[in-house]
Amino acid sequence: MTETTQNTTPNAETREFSAEVGRMLDLVVHSLYSEREIFLRELVANAADATDRRRFEALTDGARALPEDAKIHINPDKDARLLTITDDGSGMTKEELINNLGTIARSGTRAFGQQLENAKPEDRPSLIGQFGVGFYAAFMVADKVDVVSRRAGSDEAWRWTSDGRGSYTLEPATRDKPGTDITLHIKSDAEEFLDPTRLQTIIRKWSDNIAWPVTILHDGKEETANEGKALWLKPKSEVTEEQLEEFYRHLTHNFDKPWDTLHWRAEGTIEFAALLFIPSMRPFEFAEQTRESKLRLHVRRMFITDEAEILPPWLRFVQGVVDTEDLPLNVSREMLQATPVLARIRKAVTSKVMGELKTRAKDAESYAEFWENFGPVLKEGMWDDPAHRTEVAALSRFRSSAIDGLISLDDYISRMKPEQDAIYYVTGDSAEVLAASPQIEGFKARGVEVLLLSDPVDSFWPERLGTYEGKALRNVAQGMTDLEKFGAPEETSAEKADMEALIPALKDALGEDVSDICATDRLVSSAMVLSAPEGGPDLQLRKLLQRSGQNMPEAAPILELNPAHPIVHTLAQKVKAGEKVDALAHILLDVASIQNGDTPKDVNAFSRRLMEYLAQGTQPEGPKA
């Protein structure tokens, strides 16, 4: 690190800022940045730019050669409440201090970048600053800022000092070699930024991948604070599996190996580099995370934000970095402009991930591992993304009533019966429970496959998807089925007579607890099943919405009866004999609710009726005649 001393000559001069500084600084300090720690990112970015600039200038001027051990130094002094950021960069002349720091919203970096339009790409330093206001973020945490700078190739050094209230002073100074020192007089409410551990956390978050080493003075020793690696900018052939796994763990804080890695550079109308990972395990509390993609957006290696929503919400399990030089940013670097460039990056990255999933889906065993972790998230794309709905449907996998394991919609269609024109499905809380549900008995008995959908999103997306490969998606729990196409048994005259007697009696007993009672041909071993009225949400969707706290209007279910079941026949005989079946009718309805995964409407009443009915069967028989 260099030492700086103030030259206390009478040559100091005071100048006014050449813009409405009060208004501008108030904007920077209170509105431009949402996090105070951003000041360090901005100052480190400026230091990196200056170091890059000196390296570039040295190509044509040996007098400006960069030291081999060039670094960015951060020195916190708690006792003096000072924080100093030092670089070995190009430094500034008096005029450059006036132009770059004395004129708010004028950026020396930006002006320098304009000079490089004709330079070779490999010679261009990675310039970060764009708007000339990042420096003023220092006033978020400092009530005074000193800048001592010496231009490379010059023996003069100058000190710039300001409290950010409308003016600044310039005076000669002494610095033993070229570069810049920025010293912040830290405010009393910002002393956290004098803690070396806190500073290291900020550097690792925002500036971990810049090319120059960043060191922090801690207990008298300099400790390196950044990795300084940007694997995504290297050719794939130069990056080892071990490096990828190390970076993956550093980035995600996961301990697994990635299930898949996507590493590429896009060139053409837009240019960016990307290094993305799909985890092999679901991260802890993944389901509770926000629905936004958290891919990290970098501009010229510098982390900008993880809120650019580069991928759609249904691909939020993908983690990694996208780095570009083409993306315009607003002055704060935190809020991205809605530019066509960003839209094209989003489209390109999404297309790349989808293409990779299509390729990996060909390995059924490996893809099943991915699906168990992230399938419920991917399926959200069928609900809320019309542009990718069909693609996501083709990548989706499901449990089935026909075979073990996972199947695709294409698999299902390949096994459809000749007379079948719909894809049948049922929703619930568990695929295992659904496999034994009365809802699908008739389909299984006729060899018609039913998809067993047990994720919450499964109650929503089929309606949006509507059809797949020309086949309508049909919920078997809606009450309207097509089983007559597949050889449904004819109702016997005795069964018809039972229904004619029983249904009116049950309707009288159950009243408004059901919207209708009817015979059905979709039951085999069960006596009854509940279905939703036509045109309304199915029972599973209604249950999910109620669990989420939504106020759902009451809608009584339809009670469907199996005319061939002994219990139904027994009830019909009781009605024909003139017996009251009110209690048994309610027991029947409550048991149907239990079969559907619900609790009886009145648990106590159900228990009482059941006990009374069982007690009747345990009464001792009277003396035989």
C-alpha positions in Angstrom: 0.0 0.0 0.0 1.1 3.6 -0.6 1.4 6.3 1.9 -0.2 9.7 1.3 0.5 13.0 3.0 -1.2 16.3 2.6 0.7 19.2 1.2 -0.3 22.0 3.5 0.7 24.7 1.0 -1.6 27.8 0.6 -2.4 26.6 -2.9 -5.7 24.9 -1.9 -8.7 26.2 -3.8 -12.4 25.8 -3.3 -14.8 25.1 -6.2 -18.5 24.7 -6.5 -19.9 21.6 -8.1 -21.0 22.2 -11.6 -24.4 20.6 -11.2 -27.4 20.9 -8.8 -25.3 19.0 -6.4 -27.6 19.2 -3.4 -30.5 17.6 -5.3 -28.2 15.1 -7.0 -26.4 13.9 -3.9 -29.7 13.6 -2.1 -30.9 11.4 -4.9 -27.7 9.2 -4.7 -27.7 8.9 -1.0 -31.4 8.3 -0.3 -33.0 7.1 -3.5 -30.5 5.7 -6.0 -29.3 2.7 -4.1 -31.5 0.5 -1.9 -28.6 -1.0 0.1 -25.9 1.2 1.7 -23.2 -1.5 1.2 -23.4 -0.8 -2.6 -21.0 2.1 -2.0 -18.1 -0.4 -1.7 -19.0 -2.2 -4.9 -19.0 1.1 -6.8 -15.6 2.2 -5.4 -14.0 -1.2 -6.0 -15.5 -1.1 -9.6 -13.9 2.3 -10.1 -10.6 1.0 -8.8 -10.7 -2.0 -11.1 -11.5 0.3 -14.1 -8.6 2.5 -13.2 -6.2 -0.5 -13.0 -7.5 -1.8 -16.3 -7.0 1.6 -17.8 -3.4 1.8 -16.7 -2.7 -1.7 -18.1 -4.2 -0.6 -21.5 -2.2 2.6 -21.6 1.0 0.8 -20.8 0.7 -1.0 -24.2 1.8 2.2 -25.9 3.6 4.0 -23.1 6.1 2.1 -21.0 6.3 4.9 -18.5 2.8 3.9 -17.3 3.7 0.2 -16.8 1.5 -1.5 -14.2 3.2 -3.1 -11.1 3.3 -6.9 -11.3 1.6 -7.1 -7.9 -1.1 -4.6 -8.7 -4.0 -4.9 -6.2 -7.0 -3.0 -4.7 -6.4 -2.4 -1.0 -9.1 -1.8 1.6 -7.9 -0.4 4.9 -10.5 0.0 7.7 -9.3 2.1 10.7 -11.9 1.8 13.5 -10.1 4.2 15.9 -9.9 7.0 13.4 -13.3 5.9 11.8 -11.6 6.0 8.4 -12.0 3.6 5.4 -9.5 3.8 2.6 -9.7 2.2 -0.8 -6.3 2.2 -2.7 -5.5 1.2 -6.2 -2.5 1.0 -8.5 -4.4 2.3 -11.4 -4.0 5.2 -13.9 -4.7 7.9 -11.4 -6.0 11.4 -12.2 -4.6 14.8 -12.9 -5.9 17.9 -11.4 -8.1 18.5 -14.5 -9.4 14.9 -14.4 -10.3 15.3 -10.7 -12.3 18.4 -11.6 -13.9 16.8 -14.6 -14.6 13.4 -13.1 -15.4 14.2 -9.5 -16.3 17.9 -9.7 -19.0 17.4 -12.3 -21.7 15.0 -11.1 -23.0 12.5 -13.7 -19.9 12.9 -15.8 -17.9 9.7 -16.1 -14.2 9.6 -17.0 -14.7 5.9 -17.6 -17.4 6.5 -20.1 -15.4 9.2 -21.9 -12.4 6.8 -21.9 -14.6 4.0 -23.3 -15.6 6.2 -26.2 -11.9 6.5 -27.1 -11.6 2.7 -27.4 -14.1 2.3 -30.2 -11.3 1.6 -32.7 -9.1 -0.5 -30.3 -8.8 -4.3 -30.8 -11.2 -6.3 -28.6 -8.4 -8.1 -26.8 -6.8 -4.8 -25.8 -9.9 -3.2 -24.4 -10.0 -3.2 -20.6 -13.1 -4.4 -18.9 -14.7 -1.1 -18.1 -17.5 -1.1 -15.6 -18.5 2.5 -14.8 -21.1 4.0 -17.1 -22.8 7.0 -15.5 -20.3 8.8 -13.3 -22.4 8.7 -10.1 -21.2 5.5 -8.5 -18.4 7.5 -6.6 -21.0 9.6 -4.9 -22.5 6.5 -3.2 -19.6 7.0 -0.7 -21.7 9.8 0.8 -24.2 7.2 1.9 -21.8 6.2 4.6 -19.3 9.1 4.9 -19.8 12.7 5.9 -16.5 13.6 4.2 -14.4 12.0 1.4 -10.7 12.6 0.6 -9.3 11.6 -2.8 -5.5 11.6 -3.3 -4.5 10.7 -6.9 -1.3 10.7 -9.0 -1.5 10.2 -12.7 0.6 7.5 -14.2 3.5 9.2 -16.1 3.3 12.3 -13.9 5.1 13.3 -10.6 2.2 15.5 -9.4 -0.4 14.4 -6.9 -3.6 16.2 -5.9 -6.0 16.0 -3.1 -9.8 16.4 -3.7 -11.9 16.9 -0.6 -15.7 17.3 -0.1 -18.4 16.9 2.4 -20.9 16.6 -0.5 -22.7 19.8 0.4 -22.1 21.8 -2.7 -18.4 22.4 -3.0 -15.0 20.7 -2.9 -11.4 21.7 -2.4 -8.3 20.9 -4.5 -4.7 21.2 -3.3 -1.4 19.7 -4.1 -0.5 16.4 -2.3 2.2 13.8 -2.2 1.9 10.2 -3.3 4.9 8.0 -3.7 3.7 6.2 -6.9 0.8 6.5 -9.4 -2.7 5.4 -8.3 -5.6 6.7 -6.2 -6.5 6.6 -2.5 -10.1 7.3 -1.5 -10.6 7.9 2.2 -14.1 7.9 3.7 -14.7 9.6 7.0 -17.4 7.1 8.2 -20.6 8.4 9.7 -21.5 7.3 13.3 -24.4 5.2 12.0 -22.2 3.4 9.5 -19.5 1.9 11.7 -20.3 -1.6 10.5 -18.4 -0.8 7.4 -15.2 -0.6 9.5 -15.4 -4.3 10.4 -13.1 -6.3 8.2 -15.4 -9.4 8.3 -18.4 -7.3 7.1 -16.3 -5.8 4.3 -15.2 -9.2 3.2 -18.8 -10.3 3.0 -19.6 -7.4 0.8 -16.7 -8.0 -1.5 -17.6 -11.7 -1.8 -21.2 -10.8 -2.7 -20.6 -8.0 -5.2 -17.0 -8.1 -6.4 -15.9 -11.7 -6.0 -15.1 -12.2 -9.7 -13.3 -9.1 -10.7 -9.9 -9.8 -12.2 -7.7 -7.8 -9.7 -7.0 -9.1 -6.2 -8.9 -7.2 -3.5 -7.3 -7.3 0.0 -8.6 -6.1 3.3 -6.3 -5.1 6.2 -7.2 -7.3 9.2 -5.2 -7.3 12.5 -2.2 -5.9 10.7 -2.3 -8.4 7.9 -3.7 -8.2 4.3 -6.2 -10.9 3.5 -7.4 -11.6 0.0 -11.2 -11.0 -0.1 -12.2 -12.1 -3.6 -11.8 -15.2 -5.7 -10.8 -13.3 -8.8 -12.0 -16.1 -11.1 -14.7 -15.9 -13.7 -15.0 -19.5 -14.9 -17.9 -18.6 -17.2 -15.5 -16.4 -19.3 -13.1 -19.3 -20.0 -13.5 -21.8 -22.8 -15.1 -25.0 -21.6 -12.0 -26.9 -22.6 -10.0 -24.9 -20.0 -12.3 -25.6 -17.1 -12.1 -28.8 -15.1 -14.9 -30.7 -13.4 -13.3 -30.0 -10.0 -13.4 -26.2 -10.8 -17.0 -26.4 -11.8 -18.0 -28.3 -8.7 -16.1 -25.9 -6.5 -17.7 -22.9 -8.1 -21.1 -24.5 -7.9 -20.8 -25.0 -4.2 -19.4 -21.5 -3.7 -22.3 -20.0 -5.7 -25.2 -22.1 -4.4 -24.0 -23.1 -0.9 -25.2 -26.6 -1.8 -23.1 -29.7 -1.0 -24.3 -31.9 -3.9 -22.8 -32.3 -7.3 -24.8 -30.5 -10.1 -27.2 -32.8 -12.0 -26.3 -30.8 -15.1 -24.0 -28.0 -16.1 -24.5 -25.6 -19.0 -21.5 -23.5 -20.0 -21.5 -21.5 -23.3 -20.8 -18.2 -24.9 -23.4 -16.6 -27.1 -22.1 -14.5 -30.0 -23.9 -12.6 -32.7 -26.5 -9.8 -32.3 -26.1 -10.2 -28.6 -23.1 -11.5 -26.7 -23.0 -13.0 -23.3 -21.3 -15.8 -21.4 -23.3 -18.2 -19.1 -22.5 -20.8 -16.6 -25.7 -22.5 -15.3 -26.3 -25.4 -12.9 -29.2 -27.7 -12.2 -28.8 -29.2 -8.8 -29.0 -32.9 -8.2 -30.9 -32.4 -4.9 -33.7 -30.1 -4.0 -32.2 -27.2 -1.9 -33.3 -26.9 1.7 -36.7 -25.2 2.0 -36.8 -24.8 -1.8 -40.6 -24.9 -1.9 -40.7 -21.8 0.4 -38.5 -19.7 -1.9 -39.9 -16.9 -4.0 -41.1 -17.8 -7.4 -38.6 -15.5 -9.2 -35.5 -16.8 -10.9 -32.3 -15.8 -9.0 -29.7 -16.2 -11.8 -26.9 -13.7 -11.1 -26.5 -11.0 -13.8 -23.0 -9.7 -14.2 -21.8 -6.9 -16.4 -18.1 -7.3 -17.2 -17.5 -9.7 -14.3 -19.1 -7.4 -11.8 -22.3 -8.7 -10.0 -25.2 -6.4 -10.7 -28.3 -8.2 -9.4 -30.0 -11.6 -9.0 -33.4 -10.0 -9.7 -33.2 -9.6 -13.4 -35.6 -12.6 -13.9 -33.5 -14.0 -16.7 -35.4 -17.2 -16.5 -39.1 -17.6 -16.1 -40.4 -18.6 -12.6 -40.9 -22.3 -13.6 -37.2 -22.6 -14.3 -36.2 -21.0 -11.0 -34.3 -24.2 -9.9 -31.6 -23.3 -12.4 -28.7 -21.4 -10.7 -25.7 -19.7 -12.1 -24.3 -16.6 -13.8 -25.0 -14.7 -17.0 -22.3 -12.1 -17.9 -22.7 -9.5 -20.7 -21.1 -6.4 -22.0 -24.1 -5.4 -24.2 -26.7 -4.6 -21.5 -27.5 -1.0 -20.8 -28.1 -0.3 -17.1 -29.7 2.6 -15.3 -27.7 4.9 -13.2 -28.1 2.8 -10.0 -27.1 -0.5 -11.7 -29.8 -2.1 -9.5 -32.8 -1.6 -11.7 -32.5 -2.8 -15.3 -34.0 -0.9 -18.1 -36.6 -2.8 -20.1 -34.4 -3.1 -23.1 -34.7 -5.4 -26.1 -31.2 -6.6 -25.3 -32.3 -8.0 -21.9 -35.4 -9.6 -23.6 -33.2 -11.3 -26.1 -30.9 -12.6 -23.4 -33.9 -14.0 -21.5 -35.2 -15.7 -24.6 -31.8 -17.2 -25.5 -31.1 -18.5 -22.0 -34.5 -20.0 -21.7 -34.2 -21.7 -25.1 -30.8 -23.1 -24.1 -32.1 -24.6 -20.8 -35.2 -26.1 -22.5 -33.0 -27.6 -25.2 -30.8 -29.2 -22.6 -33.8 -30.7 -20.7 -35.0 -32.2 -24.0 -31.7 -33.9 -24.5 -31.4 -35.1 -20.9 -35.0 -36.4 -20.9 -33.8 -39.1 -23.3 -32.1 -40.8 -20.4 -35.2 -41.9 -18.5 -33.4 -43.0 -15.3 -31.4 -39.8 -14.9 -34.4 -37.6 -15.9 -36.5 -39.3 -13.3 -34.1 -38.1 -10.6 -34.4 -34.5 -11.9 -38.2 -34.8 -12.1 -38.6 -36.0 -8.5 -36.7 -32.8 -7.4 -38.0 -30.1 -9.7 -41.0 -31.6 -11.7 -43.6 -29.7 -9.7 -41.9 -26.4 -10.5 -41.4 -27.1 -14.2 -45.1 -28.0 -14.5 -46.0 -24.4 -13.5 -45.0 -23.5 -17.0 -48.1 -25.2 -18.4 -50.1 -22.9 -16.1 -48.6 -19.5 -16.6 -46.5 -19.5 -19.8 -48.5 -19.8 -23.0 -45.3 -19.5 -25.1 -43.8 -22.6 -23.6 -46.9 -24.5 -22.5 -46.7 -27.3 -25.0 -42.9 -27.7 -24.6 -43.2 -28.0 -20.9 -46.0 -30.6 -21.4 -43.7 -32.7 -23.5 -41.1 -32.6 -20.8 -43.5 -33.4 -18.0 -43.7 -36.8 -16.4 -46.5 -38.5 -14.5 -47.6 -41.4 -12.4 -50.1 -43.7 -14.1 -52.7 -46.3 -13.2 -51.3 -48.6 -15.9 -47.6 -49.0 -15.1 -45.0 -48.3 -12.4 -42.6 -45.4 -12.8 -43.0 -42.2 -14.7 -44.5 -41.7 -18.1 -44.8 -38.8 -20.6 -47.9 -37.7 -22.4 -46.5 -39.2 -25.5 -46.2 -42.5 -23.7 -49.8 -42.2 -22.7 -51.0 -41.5 -26.2 -49.1 -44.4 -27.6 -51.2 -46.8 -25.4 -54.6 -45.2 -25.9 -57.4 -47.4 -27.1 -58.5 -47.0 -30.7 -61.9 -45.5 -29.6 -60.2 -43.2 -27.0 -60.0 -39.5 -27.8 -59.1 -38.0 -24.4 -56.3 -38.1 -21.9 -57.9 -39.0 -18.5 -56.5 -37.9 -15.2 -57.4 -37.6 -11.6 -56.0 -35.2 -8.9 -55.4 -35.8 -5.3 -52.8 -35.6 -2.5 -51.0 -38.9 -3.2 -50.4 -41.0 -6.2 -50.6 -44.1 -4.1 -54.0 -43.2 -2.7 -55.2 -42.2 -6.2 -54.2 -45.6 -7.6 -56.8 -47.2 -5.3 -59.4 -44.4 -5.6 -63.0 -45.3 -6.5 -62.8 -42.5 -9.1 -60.7 -44.7 -11.5 -62.2 -48.2 -10.8 -64.2 -48.3 -14.0 -61.4 -47.1 -16.1 -59.0 -49.7 -14.7 -61.5 -52.4 -15.2 -61.8 -51.5 -18.9 -58.1 -51.1 -19.4 -58.2 -47.3 -19.8 -55.1 -45.6 -18.4 -55.5 -42.7 -16.0 -52.8 -40.2 -15.0 -52.4 -39.8 -11.2 -51.7 -36.2 -10.5 -50.7 -35.4 -6.9 -48.9 -32.1 -7.0 -50.8 -28.9 -6.1 -50.2 -27.4 -9.5 -51.9 -30.4 -11.1 -55.3 -29.0 -10.2 -54.6 -25.9 -12.3 -52.6 -26.6 -15.5 -54.8 -29.2 -17.3 -57.5 -26.6 -17.9 -54.9 -24.1 -19.3 -53.2 -26.8 -21.5 -56.6 -28.0 -22.7 -55.3 -30.5 -25.3 -52.1 -32.2 -26.1 -51.4 -33.6 -29.6 -55.1 -33.1 -30.4 -56.3 -35.1 -27.3 -58.4 -33.3 -24.8 -57.5 -33.6 -21.1 -60.4 -34.9 -19.0 -60.8 -35.1 -15.3 -62.5 -38.3 -14.3 -63.7 -36.7 -11.0 -65.9 -34.2 -12.9 -68.7 -36.7 -13.1 -69.1 -36.8 -16.9 -67.2 -39.8 -18.2 -67.0 -41.6 -21.5 -67.0 -45.2 -20.2 -69.8 -46.2 -22.4 -67.3 -46.1 -25.2 -65.3 -48.9 -23.6 -68.0 -51.5 -23.0 -69.9 -50.3 -20.0 -72.2 -53.0 -18.5 -75.9 -52.5 -19.0 -78.0 -51.8 -16.0 -80.3 -54.8 -15.1 -84.0 -54.4 -14.6 -83.5 -55.2 -10.9 -80.8 -52.6 -10.5 -82.9 -50.0 -12.3 -85.8 -50.7 -9.9 -83.4 -50.3 -6.9 -82.3 -46.9 -8.2 -85.8 -45.7 -8.8 -86.7 -46.5 -5.2 -83.4 -45.5 -3.5 -82.5 -42.2 -5.2 -85.6 -40.3 -4.1 -85.3 -41.5 -0.6 -81.6 -40.5 -0.3 -82.4 -37.1 -1.8 -85.0 -36.5 0.9 -82.6 -37.6 3.6 -79.6 -35.7 2.4 -81.3 -32.6 1.1 -78.9 -29.7 0.3 -75.8 -31.7 1.4 -75.7 -33.0 -2.2 -76.5 -31.3 -5.5 -77.6 -34.6 -7.1 -77.6 -38.4 -6.7 -77.3 -40.7 -9.7 -76.3 -44.2 -10.7 -72.8 -44.6 -12.3 -71.0 -47.2 -14.3 -67.5 -46.2 -13.3 -67.5 -48.1 -10.0 -66.5 -51.7 -9.6 -65.8 -52.6 -6.0 -66.9 -49.4 -4.3 -70.5 -48.6 -3.4 -70.3 -44.8 -4.0 -68.1 -41.9 -5.0 -68.4 -38.2 -5.0 -67.9 -36.0 -8.1 -68.0 -32.2 -8.7 -71.0 -30.6 -10.5 -70.4 -30.0 -14.1 -68.8 -26.6 -14.9 -67.4 -26.1 -11.4 -64.0 -26.8 -9.9 -63.3 -30.4 -9.1 -63.3 -31.4 -5.5 -59.5 -31.5 -5.2 -59.1 -28.0 -6.5 -61.9 -26.7 -4.2 -60.0 -28.3 -1.3 -56.7 -26.7 -2.3 -58.3 -23.2 -2.6 -60.0 -23.6 0.8 -56.6 -24.6 2.4 -55.0 -21.5 1.0 -57.6 -19.4 2.7 -59.7 -18.4 -0.3 -63.4 -18.0 0.5 -65.0 -20.6 -1.7 -68.8 -20.6 -2.1 -70.5 -23.7 -1.0 -71.1 -26.2 -3.8 -72.6 -29.6 -2.8 -71.1 -32.6 -4.5 -72.8 -35.2 -6.6 -73.2 -38.6 -5.0 -72.8 -41.4 -7.5 -74.0 -44.9 -6.6 -72.9 -48.3 -7.9 -76.2 -50.2 -8.7 -74.4 -53.5 -8.6 -73.0 -53.1 -5.1 -74.6 -55.2 -2.3 -74.8 -52.2 0.1 -76.7 -50.2 -2.5 -79.0 -53.2 -3.1 -79.6 -53.6 0.7 -80.4 -49.9 1.1 -82.9 -50.1 -1.8 -84.6 -53.1 -0.2 -85.0 -51.2 3.1 -86.6 -48.3 1.3 -88.9 -50.7 -0.6 -89.8 -52.2 2.8 -90.8 -48.8 4.1 -87.8 -48.4 6.5 -86.3 -45.0 7.1 -82.7 -44.8 5.8 -81.8 -41.2 6.9 -79.0 -42.2 9.2 -77.6 -44.7 6.7 -77.8 -42.1 3.9 -75.6 -39.7 5.9 -73.1 -42.5 6.8 -72.9 -43.3 3.1 -72.2 -39.6 2.2 -69.6 -39.3 5.0 -67.8 -42.5 3.9 -67.7 -41.1 0.4 -66.1 -37.9 1.7 -63.5 -40.0 3.5 -62.7 -41.9 0.3 -62.1 -38.6 -1.3 -59.5 -37.6 1.3 -61.8 -35.3 3.2 -63.2 -35.4 6.7 -67.0 -35.7 7.3 -68.9 -32.5 7.4 -69.8 -33.2 11.0 -67.4 -35.7 12.5 -69.3 -36.0 15.8 -72.6 -36.7 14.0 -70.8 -39.3 11.8 -69.3 -41.1 14.8 -72.7 -41.1 16.6 -74.6 -42.5 13.6 -72.0 -45.1 12.9 -72.0 -46.3 16.6 -75.8 -46.5 16.6 -75.8 -48.5 13.4 -73.1 -50.9 14.7 -75.0 -51.3 18.0 -78.1 -52.5 16.1 -76.0 -55.4 14.7 -74.8 -56.4 18.1 -78.2 -56.7 19.8 -78.8 -60.2 21.2 -81.3 -62.2 19.2 -84.7 -62.9 20.9 -85.9 -66.5 21.7 -86.5 -68.6 18.7 -90.1 -69.5 18.0 
